[in-house]
Amino acid sequence: MKRIKCIIRYIKHTKDIGITFNCDNEMRLIINIDASHNCSEDGKGHMCISASIDENNGYFFAQSCKIRHVTLSSSETEYTAVSIGSTNIVYLRRLLGDITGFLEVQPTMIYEDNSSCIKMLVGNLNHRTSKHIRIKYHHVKELIKEGDIQLIYKPTKEMITDVLTKPLPATKHAYFASNLLNYTI
């Protein structure tokens, strides 16, 4: 009952807040992917992907879910999240093209806060450190080689998807939530 009251209070105080979009910029799909390692009692991690059209717009897509298997390191957790997220990117690129007629020819930019994960996917990290990762998650390397996606490092303190992967202090929550919505809270 306590949680329900908290949710109702949150809805009451945020009923006038919504996603805002600016149409004056070029259209480009921007993705943020983040994951928390070993944050559940069963040792599994949690991941989130969010998508926006250009960096100065609200995020129109967000998925937050528990990772289905136990990972052995935070880099593997992030690697798995990028892999799962990249399947959504293929879908979102096609959806954007179908709805707006806009076909993205540039790679979709993925912001990621784990540099080891980026090095593993781009190919600059020793195979010994990543050979235990399930093969089904390696399709991301193909998407990078084909030019469909591009991984870009973003520091954790700027990773807005943190709001969807773990509990945060109120000030960080408000900051990240306002960035997700492109709205001042």
Secondary structure as UniProt FT lines:
FT   HELIX           2..14
FT   TURN            15..16
FT   STRAND          29..36
FT   TURN            41..42
FT   STRAND          46..53
FT   TURN            55..56
FT   STRAND          59..66
FT   HELIX           74..100
FT   STRAND          108..112
FT   HELIX           115..122
FT   HELIX           127..129
FT   TURN            130..132
FT   HELIX           135..138
FT   HELIX           139..145
FT   TURN            146..147
FT   STRAND          149..153
FT   HELIX           156..158
FT   HELIX           160..164
FT   HELIX           170..181
//
